[in-house]
């Protein structure tokens, strides 16, 4: 049983290594460096494109909403309820 398990693991590891070596990805680091180092007046956190801008806006929206909600809850907690 242990030897069949070891053979199976060896087969999986060999298959993973052999398929990983076939997929060669293009090195895009130099073009990304050029994009982010370009002096075009855009903040670095928005230079990635539409997804960066969307992520930034969603984050800012959640932050503003969360801050307003916390202030609202603090105001509610600071005012005691009237007892009849």
PDB file with one MODEL, atoms N, CA, C and O in Angstrom:
MODEL        1
ATOM      1  N   UNK A   1       0.823  -1.193   0.000  1.00  0.00           N
ATOM      2  CA  UNK A   1       0.000   0.000   0.000  1.00  0.00           C
ATOM      3  C   UNK A   1       0.867   1.256   0.000  1.00  0.00           C
ATOM      4  O   UNK A   1       0.600   2.199  -0.745  1.00  0.00           O
ATOM      5  N   UNK A   2       1.897   1.266   0.831  1.00  0.00           N
ATOM      6  CA  UNK A   2       2.757   2.443   0.921  1.00  0.00           C
ATOM      7  C   UNK A   2       3.529   2.651  -0.374  1.00  0.00           C
ATOM      8  O   UNK A   2       3.746   3.787  -0.795  1.00  0.00           O
ATOM      9  N   UNK A   3       3.946   1.551  -1.010  1.00  0.00           N
ATOM     10  CA  UNK A   3       4.705   1.700  -2.253  1.00  0.00           C
ATOM     11  C   UNK A   3       3.819   2.204  -3.383  1.00  0.00           C
ATOM     12  O   UNK A   3       4.283   2.969  -4.228  1.00  0.00           O
ATOM     13  N   UNK A   4       2.554   1.792  -3.418  1.00  0.00           N
ATOM     14  CA  UNK A   4       1.655   2.287  -4.470  1.00  0.00           C
ATOM     15  C   UNK A   4       1.351   3.764  -4.258  1.00  0.00           C
ATOM     16  O   UNK A   4       1.209   4.519  -5.220  1.00  0.00           O
ATOM     17  N   UNK A   5       1.252   4.172  -3.007  1.00  0.00           N
ATOM     18  CA  UNK A   5       1.026   5.585  -2.698  1.00  0.00           C
ATOM     19  C   UNK A   5       2.239   6.425  -3.113  1.00  0.00           C
ATOM     20  O   UNK A   5       2.089   7.516  -3.663  1.00  0.00           O
ATOM     21  N   UNK A   6       3.424   5.911  -2.848  1.00  0.00           N
ATOM     22  CA  UNK A   6       4.653   6.616  -3.225  1.00  0.00           C
ATOM     23  C   UNK A   6       4.769   6.716  -4.736  1.00  0.00           C
ATOM     24  O   UNK A   6       5.189   7.746  -5.262  1.00  0.00           O
ATOM     25  N   UNK A   7       4.395   5.636  -5.446  1.00  0.00           N
ATOM     26  CA  UNK A   7       4.438   5.673  -6.912  1.00  0.00           C
ATOM     27  C   UNK A   7       3.458   6.716  -7.448  1.00  0.00           C
ATOM     28  O   UNK A   7       3.765   7.447  -8.389  1.00  0.00           O
ATOM     29  N   UNK A   8       2.275   6.774  -6.835  1.00  0.00           N
ATOM     30  CA  UNK A   8       1.286   7.754  -7.263  1.00  0.00           C
ATOM     31  C   UNK A   8       1.767   9.179  -7.050  1.00  0.00           C
ATOM     32  O   UNK A   8       1.595  10.036  -7.917  1.00  0.00           O
ATOM     33  N   UNK A   9       2.373   9.430  -5.892  1.00  0.00           N
ATOM     34  CA  UNK A   9       2.908  10.762  -5.618  1.00  0.00           C
ATOM     35  C   UNK A   9       4.035  11.121  -6.569  1.00  0.00           C
ATOM     36  O   UNK A   9       4.131  12.259  -7.030  1.00  0.00           O
ATOM     37  N   UNK A  10       4.893  10.143  -6.862  1.00  0.00           N
ATOM     38  CA  UNK A  10       5.998  10.390  -7.784  1.00  0.00           C
ATOM     39  C   UNK A  10       5.456  10.729  -9.168  1.00  0.00           C
ATOM     40  O   UNK A  10       5.967  11.628  -9.835  1.00  0.00           O
ATOM     41  N   UNK A  11       4.419  10.009  -9.601  1.00  0.00           N
ATOM     42  CA  UNK A  11       3.825  10.241 -10.915  1.00  0.00           C
ATOM     43  C   UNK A  11       3.202  11.631 -10.983  1.00  0.00           C
ATOM     44  O   UNK A  11       3.346  12.330 -11.986  1.00  0.00           O
ATOM     45  N   UNK A  12       2.507  12.034  -9.911  1.00  0.00           N
ATOM     46  CA  UNK A  12       1.881  13.357  -9.889  1.00  0.00           C
ATOM     47  C   UNK A  12       2.934  14.450  -9.912  1.00  0.00           C
ATOM     48  O   UNK A  12       2.790  15.437 -10.634  1.00  0.00           O
ATOM     49  N   UNK A  13       4.001  14.281  -9.124  1.00  0.00           N
ATOM     50  CA  UNK A  13       5.032  15.313  -9.083  1.00  0.00           C
ATOM     51  C   UNK A  13       5.753  15.433 -10.417  1.00  0.00           C
ATOM     52  O   UNK A  13       6.079  16.541 -10.843  1.00  0.00           O
ATOM     53  N   UNK A  14       6.007  14.313 -11.081  1.00  0.00           N
ATOM     54  CA  UNK A  14       6.660  14.352 -12.388  1.00  0.00           C
ATOM     55  C   UNK A  14       5.752  15.021 -13.417  1.00  0.00           C
ATOM     56  O   UNK A  14       6.220  15.797 -14.250  1.00  0.00           O
ATOM     57  N   UNK A  15       4.464  14.723 -13.361  1.00  0.00           N
ATOM     58  CA  UNK A  15       3.536  15.312 -14.315  1.00  0.00           C
ATOM     59  C   UNK A  15       3.442  16.816 -14.089  1.00  0.00           C
ATOM     60  O   UNK A  15       3.411  17.579 -15.055  1.00  0.00           O
ATOM     61  N   UNK A  16       3.395  17.256 -12.843  1.00  0.00           N
ATOM     62  CA  UNK A  16       3.309  18.677 -12.538  1.00  0.00           C
ATOM     63  C   UNK A  16       4.548  19.407 -13.026  1.00  0.00           C
ATOM     64  O   UNK A  16       4.448  20.477 -13.626  1.00  0.00           O
ATOM     65  N   UNK A  17       5.701  18.837 -12.772  1.00  0.00           N
ATOM     66  CA  UNK A  17       6.944  19.481 -13.196  1.00  0.00           C
ATOM     67  C   UNK A  17       7.033  19.527 -14.719  1.00  0.00           C
ATOM     68  O   UNK A  17       7.422  20.549 -15.284  1.00  0.00           O
ATOM     69  N   UNK A  18       6.682  18.446 -15.379  1.00  0.00           N
ATOM     70  CA  UNK A  18       6.817  18.422 -16.836  1.00  0.00           C
ATOM     71  C   UNK A  18       5.812  19.355 -17.510  1.00  0.00           C
ATOM     72  O   UNK A  18       6.145  19.964 -18.527  1.00  0.00           O
ATOM     73  N   UNK A  19       4.583  19.490 -16.976  1.00  0.00           N
ATOM     74  CA  UNK A  19       3.621  20.396 -17.609  1.00  0.00           C
ATOM     75  C   UNK A  19       3.936  21.842 -17.289  1.00  0.00           C
ATOM     76  O   UNK A  19       3.654  22.728 -18.095  1.00  0.00           O
ATOM     77  N   UNK A  20       4.518  22.098 -16.123  1.00  0.00           N
ATOM     78  CA  UNK A  20       4.857  23.475 -15.763  1.00  0.00           C
ATOM     79  C   UNK A  20       5.987  24.002 -16.641  1.00  0.00           C
ATOM     80  O   UNK A  20       6.022  25.190 -16.959  1.00  0.00           O
ATOM     81  N   UNK A  21       6.908  23.127 -17.032  1.00  0.00           N
ATOM     82  CA  UNK A  21       8.027  23.593 -17.842  1.00  0.00           C
ATOM     83  C   UNK A  21       7.601  23.889 -19.276  1.00  0.00           C
ATOM     84  O   UNK A  21       8.293  24.628 -19.977  1.00  0.00           O
ATOM     85  N   UNK A  22       6.483  23.332 -19.726  1.00  0.00           N
ATOM     86  CA  UNK A  22       6.018  23.602 -21.089  1.00  0.00           C
ATOM     87  C   UNK A  22       5.386  24.983 -21.224  1.00  0.00           C
ATOM     88  O   UNK A  22       5.437  25.595 -22.291  1.00  0.00           O
ATOM     89  N   UNK A  23       4.796  25.467 -20.147  1.00  0.00           N
ATOM     90  CA  UNK A  23       4.139  26.774 -20.209  1.00  0.00           C
ATOM     91  C   UNK A  23       5.141  27.871 -19.889  1.00  0.00           C
ATOM     92  O   UNK A  23       5.409  28.142 -18.718  1.00  0.00           O
ATOM     93  N   UNK A  24       5.678  28.486 -20.882  1.00  0.00           N
ATOM     94  CA  UNK A  24       6.611  29.586 -20.692  1.00  0.00           C
ATOM     95  C   UNK A  24       5.849  30.901 -20.827  1.00  0.00           C
ATOM     96  O   UNK A  24       5.181  31.135 -21.834  1.00  0.00           O
ATOM     97  N   UNK A  25       5.949  31.755 -19.815  1.00  0.00           N
ATOM     98  CA  UNK A  25       5.272  33.031 -19.857  1.00  0.00           C
ATOM     99  C   UNK A  25       6.242  34.110 -20.307  1.00  0.00           C
ATOM    100  O   UNK A  25       7.436  34.072 -20.008  1.00  0.00           O
ATOM    101  N   UNK A  26       5.697  35.065 -21.029  1.00  0.00           N
ATOM    102  CA  UNK A  26       6.496  36.176 -21.518  1.00  0.00           C
ATOM    103  C   UNK A  26       6.837  37.103 -20.350  1.00  0.00           C
ATOM    104  O   UNK A  26       5.977  37.408 -19.524  1.00  0.00           O
ATOM    105  N   UNK A  27       8.073  37.541 -20.288  1.00  0.00           N
ATOM    106  CA  UNK A  27       8.506  38.445 -19.232  1.00  0.00           C
ATOM    107  C   UNK A  27       8.024  39.857 -19.566  1.00  0.00           C
ATOM    108  O   UNK A  27       8.526  40.493 -20.493  1.00  0.00           O
ATOM    109  N   UNK A  28       7.048  40.336 -18.802  1.00  0.00           N
ATOM    110  CA  UNK A  28       6.495  41.667 -19.050  1.00  0.00           C
ATOM    111  C   UNK A  28       6.925  42.683 -17.999  1.00  0.00           C
ATOM    112  O   UNK A  28       6.365  43.777 -17.926  1.00  0.00           O
ATOM    113  N   UNK A  29       7.903  42.332 -17.198  1.00  0.00           N
ATOM    114  CA  UNK A  29       8.360  43.238 -16.138  1.00  0.00           C
ATOM    115  C   UNK A  29       8.906  44.549 -16.713  1.00  0.00           C
ATOM    116  O   UNK A  29       8.557  45.612 -16.199  1.00  0.00           O
ATOM    117  N   UNK A  30       9.747  44.524 -17.756  1.00  0.00           N
ATOM    118  CA  UNK A  30      10.262  45.804 -18.270  1.00  0.00           C
ATOM    119  C   UNK A  30       9.162  46.757 -18.743  1.00  0.00           C
ATOM    120  O   UNK A  30       9.248  47.963 -18.507  1.00  0.00           O
ATOM    121  N   UNK A  31       8.143  46.237 -19.400  1.00  0.00           N
ATOM    122  CA  UNK A  31       7.076  47.136 -19.867  1.00  0.00           C
ATOM    123  C   UNK A  31       6.233  47.651 -18.698  1.00  0.00           C
ATOM    124  O   UNK A  31       5.751  48.783 -18.741  1.00  0.00           O
ATOM    125  N   UNK A  32       6.048  46.831 -17.649  1.00  0.00           N
ATOM    126  CA  UNK A  32       5.334  47.303 -16.453  1.00  0.00           C
ATOM    127  C   UNK A  32       6.157  48.364 -15.724  1.00  0.00           C
ATOM    128  O   UNK A  32       5.608  49.345 -15.223  1.00  0.00           O
ATOM    129  N   UNK A  33       7.487  48.163 -15.667  1.00  0.00           N
ATOM    130  CA  UNK A  33       8.348  49.169 -15.041  1.00  0.00           C
ATOM    131  C   UNK A  33       8.253  50.490 -15.794  1.00  0.00           C
ATOM    132  O   UNK A  33       8.172  51.555 -15.181  1.00  0.00           O
ATOM    133  N   UNK A  34       8.262  50.420 -17.109  1.00  0.00           N
ATOM    134  CA  UNK A  34       8.176  51.624 -17.923  1.00  0.00           C
ATOM    135  C   UNK A  34       6.845  52.335 -17.675  1.00  0.00           C
ATOM    136  O   UNK A  34       6.802  53.561 -17.572  1.00  0.00           O
ATOM    137  N   UNK A  35       5.756  51.560 -17.580  1.00  0.00           N
ATOM    138  CA  UNK A  35       4.434  52.131 -17.341  1.00  0.00           C
ATOM    139  C   UNK A  35       4.363  52.833 -15.987  1.00  0.00           C
ATOM    140  O   UNK A  35       3.851  53.948 -15.888  1.00  0.00           O
ATOM    141  N   UNK A  36       4.876  52.179 -14.946  1.00  0.00           N
ATOM    142  CA  UNK A  36       4.757  52.749 -13.615  1.00  0.00           C
ATOM    143  C   UNK A  36       5.761  53.864 -13.347  1.00  0.00           C
ATOM    144  O   UNK A  36       5.527  54.682 -12.457  1.00  0.00           O
ATOM    145  N   UNK A  37       6.866  53.929 -14.081  1.00  0.00           N
ATOM    146  CA  UNK A  37       7.857  54.985 -13.883  1.00  0.00           C
ATOM    147  C   UNK A  37       7.603  56.201 -14.764  1.00  0.00           C
ATOM    148  O   UNK A  37       8.265  57.228 -14.616  1.00  0.00           O
ATOM    149  N   UNK A  38       6.651  56.087 -15.674  1.00  0.00           N
ATOM    150  CA  UNK A  38       6.334  57.191 -16.579  1.00  0.00           C
ATOM    151  C   UNK A  38       5.791  58.379 -15.778  1.00  0.00           C
ATOM    152  O   UNK A  38       4.947  58.213 -14.897  1.00  0.00           O
ATOM    153  N   UNK A  39       6.288  59.580 -16.096  1.00  0.00           N
ATOM    154  CA  UNK A  39       5.863  60.787 -15.383  1.00  0.00           C
ATOM    155  C   UNK A  39       4.718  61.428 -16.159  1.00  0.00           C
ATOM    156  O   UNK A  39       4.937  62.287 -17.013  1.00  0.00           O
ATOM    157  N   UNK A  40       3.479  60.994 -15.850  1.00  0.00           N
ATOM    158  CA  UNK A  40       2.321  61.530 -16.567  1.00  0.00           C
ATOM    159  C   UNK A  40       1.295  62.156 -15.629  1.00  0.00           C
ATOM    160  O   UNK A  40       0.174  62.445 -16.048  1.00  0.00           O
ATOM    161  N   UNK A  41       1.658  62.369 -14.376  1.00  0.00           N
ATOM    162  CA  UNK A  41       0.774  63.031 -13.432  1.00  0.00           C
ATOM    163  C   UNK A  41      -0.274  62.128 -12.795  1.00  0.00           C
ATOM    164  O   UNK A  41      -1.042  62.587 -11.949  1.00  0.00           O
ATOM    165  N   UNK A  42      -0.324  60.870 -13.174  1.00  0.00           N
ATOM    166  CA  UNK A  42      -1.279  59.936 -12.590  1.00  0.00           C
ATOM    167  C   UNK A  42      -0.636  59.313 -11.353  1.00  0.00           C
ATOM    168  O   UNK A  42       0.516  58.885 -11.405  1.00  0.00           O
ATOM    169  N   UNK A  43      -1.375  59.260 -10.235  1.00  0.00           N
ATOM    170  CA  UNK A  43      -0.814  58.620  -9.035  1.00  0.00           C
ATOM    171  C   UNK A  43      -0.484  57.154  -9.311  1.00  0.00           C
ATOM    172  O   UNK A  43      -1.140  56.506 -10.126  1.00  0.00           O
ATOM    173  N   UNK A  44       0.521  56.645  -8.637  1.00  0.00           N
ATOM    174  CA  UNK A  44       1.012  55.293  -8.921  1.00  0.00           C
ATOM    175  C   UNK A  44      -0.056  54.240  -8.641  1.00  0.00           C
ATOM    176  O   UNK A  44      -0.066  53.191  -9.286  1.00  0.00           O
ATOM    177  N   UNK A  45      -0.955  54.500  -7.689  1.00  0.00           N
ATOM    178  CA  UNK A  45      -1.976  53.502  -7.383  1.00  0.00           C
ATOM    179  C   UNK A  45      -3.092  53.456  -8.428  1.00  0.00           C
ATOM    180  O   UNK A  45      -3.978  52.605  -8.341  1.00  0.00           O
ATOM    181  N   UNK A  46      -3.062  54.359  -9.414  1.00  0.00           N
ATOM    182  CA  UNK A  46      -4.062  54.351 -10.477  1.00  0.00           C
ATOM    183  C   UNK A  46      -3.462  54.059 -11.850  1.00  0.00           C
ATOM    184  O   UNK A  46      -4.189  54.035 -12.843  1.00  0.00           O
ATOM    185  N   UNK A  47      -2.170  53.841 -11.922  1.00  0.00           N
ATOM    186  CA  UNK A  47      -1.508  53.641 -13.208  1.00  0.00           C
ATOM    187  C   UNK A  47      -1.801  52.286 -13.842  1.00  0.00           C
ATOM    188  O   UNK A  47      -1.495  52.083 -15.017  1.00  0.00           O
ATOM    189  N   UNK A  48      -2.381  51.368 -13.100  1.00  0.00           N
ATOM    190  CA  UNK A  48      -2.664  50.035 -13.621  1.00  0.00           C
ATOM    191  C   UNK A  48      -3.840  49.980 -14.574  1.00  0.00           C
ATOM    192  O   UNK A  48      -4.030  48.968 -15.248  1.00  0.00           O
ATOM    193  N   UNK A  49      -4.630  51.031 -14.653  1.00  0.00           N
ATOM    194  CA  UNK A  49      -5.743  51.055 -15.588  1.00  0.00           C
ATOM    195  C   UNK A  49      -7.103  51.085 -14.906  1.00  0.00           C
ATOM    196  O   UNK A  49      -7.248  51.554 -13.778  1.00  0.00           O
ATOM    197  N   UNK A  50      -8.096  50.568 -15.627  1.00  0.00           N
ATOM    198  CA  UNK A  50      -9.485  50.638 -15.192  1.00  0.00           C
ATOM    199  C   UNK A  50      -9.712  49.857 -13.896  1.00  0.00           C
ATOM    200  O   UNK A  50     -10.432  50.322 -13.013  1.00  0.00           O
ATOM    201  N   UNK A  51      -9.112  48.686 -13.778  1.00  0.00           N
ATOM    202  CA  UNK A  51      -9.325  47.878 -12.577  1.00  0.00           C
ATOM    203  C   UNK A  51      -8.762  48.571 -11.334  1.00  0.00           C
ATOM    204  O   UNK A  51      -9.354  48.477 -10.258  1.00  0.00           O
ATOM    205  N   UNK A  52      -7.638  49.258 -11.465  1.00  0.00           N
ATOM    206  CA  UNK A  52      -7.085  50.003 -10.334  1.00  0.00           C
ATOM    207  C   UNK A  52      -8.024  51.131  -9.926  1.00  0.00           C
ATOM    208  O   UNK A  52      -8.255  51.354  -8.737  1.00  0.00           O
ATOM    209  N   UNK A  53      -8.566  51.840 -10.913  1.00  0.00           N
ATOM    210  CA  UNK A  53      -9.487  52.936 -10.626  1.00  0.00           C
ATOM    211  C   UNK A  53     -10.759  52.406  -9.977  1.00  0.00           C
ATOM    212  O   UNK A  53     -11.275  53.014  -9.038  1.00  0.00           O
ATOM    213  N   UNK A  54     -11.269  51.280 -10.466  1.00  0.00           N
ATOM    214  CA  UNK A  54     -12.472  50.681  -9.896  1.00  0.00           C
ATOM    215  C   UNK A  54     -12.222  50.222  -8.456  1.00  0.00           C
ATOM    216  O   UNK A  54     -13.033  50.481  -7.566  1.00  0.00           O
ATOM    217  N   UNK A  55     -11.109  49.551  -8.238  1.00  0.00           N
ATOM    218  CA  UNK A  55     -10.766  49.102  -6.896  1.00  0.00           C
ATOM    219  C   UNK A  55     -10.600  50.283  -5.943  1.00  0.00           C
ATOM    220  O   UNK A  55     -11.023  50.212  -4.788  1.00  0.00           O
ATOM    221  N   UNK A  56      -9.994  51.355  -6.413  1.00  0.00           N
ATOM    222  CA  UNK A  56      -9.801  52.548  -5.597  1.00  0.00           C
ATOM    223  C   UNK A  56     -11.144  53.159  -5.208  1.00  0.00           C
ATOM    224  O   UNK A  56     -11.357  53.515  -4.049  1.00  0.00           O
ATOM    225  N   UNK A  57     -12.048  53.277  -6.182  1.00  0.00           N
ATOM    226  CA  UNK A  57     -13.355  53.888  -5.913  1.00  0.00           C
ATOM    227  C   UNK A  57     -14.194  53.025  -4.977  1.00  0.00           C
ATOM    228  O   UNK A  57     -14.864  53.548  -4.087  1.00  0.00           O
ATOM    229  N   UNK A  58     -14.161  51.714  -5.170  1.00  0.00           N
ATOM    230  CA  UNK A  58     -14.906  50.822  -4.283  1.00  0.00           C
ATOM    231  C   UNK A  58     -14.350  50.913  -2.863  1.00  0.00           C
ATOM    232  O   UNK A  58     -15.110  50.969  -1.897  1.00  0.00           O
ATOM    233  N   UNK A  59     -13.041  50.928  -2.742  1.00  0.00           N
ATOM    234  CA  UNK A  59     -12.418  51.033  -1.421  1.00  0.00           C
ATOM    235  C   UNK A  59     -12.780  52.348  -0.750  1.00  0.00           C
ATOM    236  O   UNK A  59     -13.105  52.368   0.437  1.00  0.00           O
ATOM    237  N   UNK A  60     -12.730  53.435  -1.491  1.00  0.00           N
ATOM    238  CA  UNK A  60     -13.070  54.736  -0.917  1.00  0.00           C
ATOM    239  C   UNK A  60     -14.548  54.789  -0.541  1.00  0.00           C
ATOM    240  O   UNK A  60     -14.894  55.342   0.502  1.00  0.00           O
ATOM    241  N   UNK A  61     -15.422  54.226  -1.368  1.00  0.00           N
ATOM    242  CA  UNK A  61     -16.848  54.190  -1.061  1.00  0.00           C
ATOM    243  C   UNK A  61     -17.137  53.415   0.211  1.00  0.00           C
ATOM    244  O   UNK A  61     -17.902  53.864   1.065  1.00  0.00           O
ATOM    245  N   UNK A  62     -16.512  52.237   0.333  1.00  0.00           N
ATOM    246  CA  UNK A  62     -16.698  51.437   1.543  1.00  0.00           C
ATOM    247  C   UNK A  62     -16.150  52.151   2.777  1.00  0.00           C
ATOM    248  O   UNK A  62     -16.734  52.063   3.857  1.00  0.00           O
ATOM    249  N   UNK A  63     -15.040  52.849   2.619  1.00  0.00           N
ATOM    250  CA  UNK A  63     -14.450  53.584   3.736  1.00  0.00           C
ATOM    251  C   UNK A  63     -15.366  54.714   4.192  1.00  0.00           C
ATOM    252  O   UNK A  63     -15.587  54.888   5.391  1.00  0.00           O
ATOM    253  N   UNK A  64     -15.901  55.480   3.243  1.00  0.00           N
ATOM    254  CA  UNK A  64     -16.800  56.585   3.580  1.00  0.00           C
ATOM    255  C   UNK A  64     -18.075  56.046   4.219  1.00  0.00           C
ATOM    256  O   UNK A  64     -18.532  56.568   5.236  1.00  0.00           O
ATOM    257  N   UNK A  65     -18.650  55.000   3.623  1.00  0.00           N
ATOM    258  CA  UNK A  65     -19.857  54.397   4.179  1.00  0.00           C
ATOM    259  C   UNK A  65     -19.603  53.860   5.583  1.00  0.00           C
ATOM    260  O   UNK A  65     -20.414  54.080   6.482  1.00  0.00           O
ATOM    261  N   UNK A  66     -18.506  53.169   5.779  1.00  0.00           N
ATOM    262  CA  UNK A  66     -18.173  52.609   7.081  1.00  0.00           C
ATOM    263  C   UNK A  66     -17.967  53.690   8.125  1.00  0.00           C
ATOM    264  O   UNK A  66     -18.413  53.544   9.263  1.00  0.00           O
ATOM    265  N   UNK A  67     -17.301  54.766   7.756  1.00  0.00           N
ATOM    266  CA  UNK A  67     -17.077  55.870   8.691  1.00  0.00           C
ATOM    267  C   UNK A  67     -18.398  56.525   9.076  1.00  0.00           C
ATOM    268  O   UNK A  67     -18.632  56.817  10.249  1.00  0.00           O
ATOM    269  N   UNK A  68     -19.265  56.758   8.083  1.00  0.00           N
ATOM    270  CA  UNK A  68     -20.568  57.362   8.370  1.00  0.00           C
ATOM    271  C   UNK A  68     -21.398  56.444   9.268  1.00  0.00           C
ATOM    272  O   UNK A  68     -22.082  56.919  10.175  1.00  0.00           O
ATOM    273  N   UNK A  69     -21.344  55.154   9.026  1.00  0.00           N
ATOM    274  CA  UNK A  69     -22.105  54.207   9.838  1.00  0.00           C
ATOM    275  C   UNK A  69     -21.601  54.179  11.283  1.00  0.00           C
ATOM    276  O   UNK A  69     -22.400  54.119  12.217  1.00  0.00           O
ATOM    277  N   UNK A  70     -20.300  54.223  11.465  1.00  0.00           N
ATOM    278  CA  UNK A  70     -19.728  54.232  12.816  1.00  0.00           C
ATOM    279  C   UNK A  70     -20.138  55.505  13.560  1.00  0.00           C
ATOM    280  O   UNK A  70     -20.490  55.445  14.738  1.00  0.00           O
ATOM    281  N   UNK A  71     -20.093  56.647  12.884  1.00  0.00           N
ATOM    282  CA  UNK A  71     -20.501  57.905  13.512  1.00  0.00           C
ATOM    283  C   UNK A  71     -21.979  57.834  13.891  1.00  0.00           C
ATOM    284  O   UNK A  71     -22.354  58.268  14.981  1.00  0.00           O
ATOM    285  N   UNK A  72     -22.816  57.299  13.017  1.00  0.00           N
ATOM    286  CA  UNK A  72     -24.244  57.138  13.295  1.00  0.00           C
ATOM    287  C   UNK A  72     -24.460  56.250  14.524  1.00  0.00           C
ATOM    288  O   UNK A  72     -25.239  56.598  15.411  1.00  0.00           O
ATOM    289  N   UNK A  73     -23.788  55.130  14.575  1.00  0.00           N
ATOM    290  CA  UNK A  73     -23.942  54.218  15.712  1.00  0.00           C
ATOM    291  C   UNK A  73     -23.437  54.854  17.007  1.00  0.00           C
ATOM    292  O   UNK A  73     -24.030  54.651  18.067  1.00  0.00           O
ATOM    293  N   UNK A  74     -22.356  55.616  16.933  1.00  0.00           N
ATOM    294  CA  UNK A  74     -21.859  56.305  18.121  1.00  0.00           C
ATOM    295  C   UNK A  74     -22.862  57.350  18.612  1.00  0.00           C
ATOM    296  O   UNK A  74     -23.049  57.511  19.818  1.00  0.00           O
ATOM    297  N   UNK A  75     -23.502  58.053  17.690  1.00  0.00           N
ATOM    298  CA  UNK A  75     -24.521  59.018  18.075  1.00  0.00           C
ATOM    299  C   UNK A  75     -25.709  58.322  18.730  1.00  0.00           C
ATOM    300  O   UNK A  75     -26.244  58.801  19.730  1.00  0.00           O
ATOM    301  N   UNK A  76     -26.117  57.197  18.164  1.00  0.00           N
ATOM    302  CA  UNK A  76     -27.217  56.433  18.766  1.00  0.00           C
ATOM    303  C   UNK A  76     -26.845  55.949  20.163  1.00  0.00           C
ATOM    304  O   UNK A  76     -27.668  56.005  21.076  1.00  0.00           O
ATOM    305  N   UNK A  77     -25.642  55.485  20.333  1.00  0.00           N
ATOM    306  CA  UNK A  77     -25.205  54.962  21.630  1.00  0.00           C
ATOM    307  C   UNK A  77     -25.049  56.067  22.668  1.00  0.00           C
ATOM    308  O   UNK A  77     -25.202  55.823  23.865  1.00  0.00           O
ATOM    309  N   UNK A  78     -24.745  57.279  22.214  1.00  0.00           N
ATOM    310  CA  UNK A  78     -24.526  58.369  23.160  1.00  0.00           C
ATOM    311  C   UNK A  78     -25.822  58.996  23.657  1.00  0.00           C
ATOM    312  O   UNK A  78     -25.810  59.725  24.649  1.00  0.00           O
ATOM    313  N   UNK A  79     -26.936  58.727  22.990  1.00  0.00           N
ATOM    314  CA  UNK A  79     -28.229  59.272  23.415  1.00  0.00           C
ATOM    315  C   UNK A  79     -29.041  58.188  24.088  1.00  0.00           C
ATOM    316  O   UNK A  79     -29.488  57.248  23.431  1.00  0.00           O
ATOM    317  N   UNK A  80     -29.241  58.309  25.411  1.00  0.00           N
ATOM    318  CA  UNK A  80     -30.018  57.274  26.094  1.00  0.00           C
ATOM    319  C   UNK A  80     -31.482  57.306  25.669  1.00  0.00           C
ATOM    320  O   UNK A  80     -32.030  58.365  25.367  1.00  0.00           O
ATOM    321  N   UNK A  81     -32.101  56.141  25.650  1.00  0.00           N
ATOM    322  CA  UNK A  81     -33.509  56.053  25.277  1.00  0.00           C
ATOM    323  C   UNK A  81     -34.363  56.554  26.446  1.00  0.00           C
ATOM    324  O   UNK A  81     -34.042  56.325  27.612  1.00  0.00           O
ATOM    325  N   UNK A  82     -35.423  57.223  26.117  1.00  0.00           N
ATOM    326  CA  UNK A  82     -36.330  57.740  27.151  1.00  0.00           C
ATOM    327  C   UNK A  82     -37.158  56.582  27.704  1.00  0.00           C
ATOM    328  O   UNK A  82     -37.678  55.756  26.953  1.00  0.00           O
ATOM    329  N   UNK A  83     -37.267  56.540  29.006  1.00  0.00           N
ATOM    330  CA  UNK A  83     -38.100  55.510  29.636  1.00  0.00           C
ATOM    331  C   UNK A  83     -39.464  56.101  29.952  1.00  0.00           C
ATOM    332  O   UNK A  83     -39.567  57.246  30.394  1.00  0.00           O
ATOM    333  N   UNK A  84     -40.518  55.312  29.723  1.00  0.00           N
ATOM    334  CA  UNK A  84     -41.875  55.802  29.965  1.00  0.00           C
ATOM    335  C   UNK A  84     -42.325  55.551  31.364  1.00  0.00           C
ATOM    336  O   UNK A  84     -43.447  55.905  31.724  1.00  0.00           O
TER     337      UNK A  84
ENDMDL
END
